[in-house]
Amino acid sequence: MHSPKTAVPVNKKTLFICLAIIFFAVLSANLWRFKPLDPDSALAVSLYTEILKQTTIVGLDFSCLTTTLGYYPAKRVSEDPLTAALMVKLLKDAGVSENSVVAINASGSFPGFTLASLAACAALGIQTYVIASIGSSTFGANIPGNTIADMLLQENVRQLGHTLLAVTPGGYNDRGNELDQEELARISQMLESQGIPFIHPADLMDAIALRESLFADSSLLINIGGNHAASGANVELSLMYGILNSNEVKDLEESGLIQFFLRKDLPVIQILNVRSLYSAYGLDFDQDGQLLGSKESLLR
């Protein structure tokens, strides 16, 4: 015969501690659910959603406007309306205020982030100025007739209240020699009809000086894509992402728009290395560019 099993006495204090640890772990993991919606993020998402209804964000794998290789999932994820909420968070984390003047330097590589940034700035009521360049990496704004300039001139985008200061060709040294010249001529005529300068810099230094001059009174820079004028010859800086500050960057005396802002101790938000950027906010995306993780946390 088997002797009856003896019950193991339970230490109630230990059990209580274990249950408390589990409870607080679950609570911490879901704390964002109890936070109220951020009205600025919600408004930015709404504005960007309306733009997406009339805009093709993801371009071709190659075209006459393509300058470099791009990563399809990174372009595709910017079609998610929550991209605008991410931009609101980045702006607030960078210390933006109602008195800020935001400069956006954007190549054609990430049109979704450019339009989402405009939606975020509009939601925050911030004065915003833009300089765009036409050249694009693969899957960006590289469709003839639907360049970054075409997108920025759409009526629903212009209603966001920003000012498009100038457009440049982009590409090597921002001169656009490798791009389709007939398409650049079309863009030039379109911009001229709107009173917007289409500037062909003489060289890289001229492209940098142009931006420094037009953005001289801005208090925060959003750099979107790898335009040569953004970081000049500083390869290390050209690969950085998120919120940059002067303590993180070497050789600030080098020429580049980002260095220009950092030398004045002004914040810079760089949109590159998109997967790492999303990871910093607890998110990821799959090979189809679909967001993974607690997406709703961007709204809170």
C-alpha positions in Angstrom: 0.0 0.0 0.0 1.1 3.5 -0.8 1.2 5.9 2.1 -0.9 9.0 1.7 1.0 12.1 0.4 1.6 14.8 2.9 0.7 18.3 1.8 3.6 20.7 1.6 3.0 23.7 3.8 2.7 27.0 1.9 4.6 30.0 3.0 2.0 32.7 2.6 4.5 35.5 2.8 6.5 34.1 -0.1 3.3 33.4 -2.1 2.2 37.0 -1.6 5.6 38.4 -2.8 5.5 36.1 -5.9 2.0 37.2 -6.8 2.9 40.8 -6.2 5.9 40.6 -8.6 3.7 38.9 -11.3 1.0 41.6 -10.9 3.4 44.5 -11.2 5.1 42.9 -14.1 1.8 42.6 -16.0 0.8 46.1 -15.0 4.0 47.6 -16.2 3.8 45.8 -19.5 0.3 47.2 -20.1 0.6 50.6 -18.4 0.4 52.4 -21.7 -3.2 51.1 -22.0 -4.3 53.2 -19.1 -2.8 56.5 -20.4 -5.2 58.9 -22.1 -4.8 59.5 -25.8 -2.4 62.3 -26.7 -4.6 64.7 -28.7 -1.6 66.0 -30.7 -0.8 62.4 -31.9 -4.4 61.6 -32.6 -4.7 64.8 -34.7 -1.5 64.1 -36.6 -2.6 60.6 -37.4 -5.9 61.9 -38.7 -4.2 64.5 -40.9 -1.8 62.0 -42.3 -4.6 59.4 -42.9 -6.4 61.9 -45.2 -3.2 62.6 -47.1 -2.6 58.9 -47.7 -6.0 58.6 -49.3 -4.7 60.7 -52.2 -1.0 60.0 -52.3 1.2 57.1 -53.5 4.0 56.8 -51.0 5.9 53.8 -52.1 7.6 54.1 -55.5 9.4 51.9 -57.9 12.3 49.5 -57.5 14.2 51.6 -60.1 13.4 54.6 -62.3 15.1 57.6 -64.0 15.0 59.4 -60.6 16.6 56.7 -58.5 20.0 57.6 -57.0 20.8 54.7 -54.5 19.4 51.4 -53.2 16.7 51.6 -50.6 15.0 49.1 -48.2 11.4 48.3 -49.2 10.0 47.5 -45.7 11.4 50.8 -44.4 9.5 52.6 -47.2 6.4 50.6 -46.8 6.1 51.1 -43.0 5.9 54.8 -43.5 2.4 54.2 -45.1 1.1 53.4 -41.6 -0.7 56.4 -40.3 0.9 55.9 -36.9 4.1 57.3 -38.6 2.7 60.7 -37.8 2.3 59.8 -34.1 6.0 58.7 -34.1 7.0 62.1 -35.5 5.0 63.8 -32.7 6.8 61.8 -30.1 10.2 62.6 -31.7 9.4 66.3 -31.8 8.3 66.4 -28.2 11.2 64.3 -27.0 13.5 66.8 -28.8 12.0 69.6 -26.7 9.8 71.3 -29.3 7.5 74.1 -28.1 4.8 76.3 -29.5 7.5 78.9 -30.3 9.7 76.5 -32.2 10.5 77.0 -35.9 11.0 73.6 -37.6 13.2 73.1 -40.6 12.6 70.0 -42.7 15.4 69.0 -45.1 14.1 66.1 -47.2 15.3 64.0 -50.1 12.8 62.0 -52.1 13.8 58.8 -50.4 11.2 58.8 -47.6 8.2 60.8 -48.7 6.0 59.1 -46.1 8.1 60.5 -43.3 8.2 63.9 -44.9 4.4 64.1 -45.1 4.0 62.6 -41.7 6.3 65.2 -40.3 4.2 67.9 -41.8 1.1 66.4 -40.3 2.9 66.3 -36.9 4.0 69.9 -37.1 0.5 71.0 -38.1 -1.0 69.1 -35.2 1.4 70.8 -32.8 0.8 74.2 -34.4 4.5 74.8 -35.2 5.8 77.1 -37.9 7.5 74.8 -40.5 9.8 75.4 -43.5 10.8 72.8 -46.1 13.6 72.3 -48.6 13.3 69.2 -50.7 15.5 67.4 -53.2 14.2 65.3 -56.0 16.6 62.4 -56.0 15.3 59.2 -54.3 16.6 55.8 -53.3 14.6 52.8 -54.5 10.9 52.6 -53.5 10.9 56.3 -52.6 9.3 59.2 -54.5 10.9 58.1 -57.7 7.9 57.9 -60.0 7.9 60.6 -62.7 5.0 62.9 -62.1 4.8 61.8 -58.4 8.0 63.2 -57.1 8.5 64.7 -53.6 7.8 68.1 -55.2 4.5 66.9 -56.7 3.5 65.6 -53.3 4.4 68.8 -51.5 2.3 70.8 -53.9 -0.9 68.7 -53.5 -3.6 70.9 -52.2 -4.4 68.7 -49.2 -0.7 68.8 -48.2 -0.3 72.5 -48.7 -3.3 73.0 -46.4 -1.1 71.8 -43.5 0.4 75.3 -43.4 4.1 74.8 -44.0 6.3 76.9 -46.4 8.2 75.2 -49.2 11.2 77.4 -49.5 13.0 75.7 -52.4 13.6 72.5 -54.3 17.0 71.1 -55.5 17.7 68.2 -57.9 19.4 66.0 -55.3 21.7 63.1 -56.3 25.4 63.5 -56.2 26.5 66.9 -54.9 22.8 67.9 -55.1 23.2 68.6 -58.8 21.0 65.9 -60.3 23.3 65.1 -63.2 22.4 61.4 -63.0 18.7 62.1 -63.1 16.3 62.4 -66.0 16.7 65.9 -67.4 13.3 66.0 -69.0 11.6 65.2 -65.7 13.7 67.8 -63.9 12.6 70.3 -66.6 8.9 69.4 -65.9 9.5 69.9 -62.2 11.2 73.3 -62.8 8.2 74.5 -64.8 5.8 73.3 -62.2 7.7 75.1 -59.4 8.1 78.3 -61.4 4.3 78.4 -61.9 4.0 78.3 -58.1 6.7 80.9 -57.4 9.0 78.3 -55.7 12.7 78.4 -56.6 14.2 75.3 -58.2 17.9 75.8 -57.4 20.8 73.9 -59.0 23.7 74.3 -56.6 27.1 74.9 -58.1 28.6 72.1 -55.9 28.2 70.5 -52.5 29.4 73.5 -50.5 26.9 75.7 -52.4 24.1 73.2 -51.5 25.0 73.3 -47.9 25.3 77.1 -47.8 21.9 77.4 -49.5 20.2 75.4 -46.7 22.1 77.2 -43.9 21.0 80.5 -45.3 17.3 79.6 -45.7 17.1 77.8 -42.4 19.1 80.3 -40.4 16.2 81.3 -38.1 15.0 77.7 -37.4 15.3 76.2 -34.0 15.0 72.5 -34.8 16.0 70.4 -37.9 14.3 67.3 -39.2 16.6 65.6 -41.7 14.8 63.0 -43.8 16.9 60.8 -46.1 20.5 60.9 -47.1 20.8 64.1 -49.0 24.5 64.9 -49.4 24.1 68.4 -48.0 22.8 67.1 -44.7 26.0 65.7 -43.3 28.6 66.7 -45.9 31.5 64.2 -46.0 30.9 62.9 -42.4 30.0 59.2 -43.1 29.5 58.4 -39.4 27.0 61.2 -39.0 25.1 60.2 -42.2 24.3 56.8 -40.6 23.0 58.1 -37.3 19.3 58.2 -36.5 16.8 59.6 -34.1 17.5 62.7 -31.9 21.0 63.9 -32.3 22.9 66.3 -30.0 26.3 67.9 -30.2 27.8 65.6 -27.6 27.3 62.6 -29.8 28.9 63.9 -33.0 32.6 64.3 -33.8 34.0 66.9 -36.1 31.3 69.4 -35.8 33.5 71.9 -37.7 33.0 69.9 -40.9 30.5 71.4 -43.4 27.0 70.0 -43.3 23.5 71.2 -42.5 23.3 68.9 -39.4 26.6 70.2 -38.1 25.3 73.8 -38.7 22.4 73.1 -36.2 24.5 71.1 -33.7 27.2 73.8 -33.5 24.4 76.1 -32.3 23.2 73.5 -29.8 19.9 73.1 -31.7 18.3 69.7 -31.8 18.3 67.5 -34.9 16.0 64.6 -35.7 17.4 62.3 -38.4 15.2 59.9 -40.2 17.5 57.1 -41.3 18.1 53.5 -40.2 14.3 53.2 -39.8 14.3 49.8 -38.1 16.6 51.1 -35.3 14.5 54.2 -35.1 11.3 52.2 -34.5 13.1 49.9 -32.1 13.9 52.8 -29.9 10.2 53.2 -29.4 9.5 49.5 -28.8 8.4 48.7 -32.3 9.5 46.7 -35.3 8.2 45.8 -38.7 8.1 42.7 -40.9 9.3 42.2 -44.4 6.1 43.6 -45.8 6.5 46.8 -43.8 3.7 46.0 -41.3 4.2 47.4 -37.8 4.8 44.9 -35.0 4.5 45.5 -31.2 2.2 47.7 -29.2 1.3 50.2 -31.9 -1.3 51.9 -29.9 1.4 53.1 -27.5 2.4 55.7 -30.1 -1.0 57.5 -29.5 -0.5 57.8 -25.7 
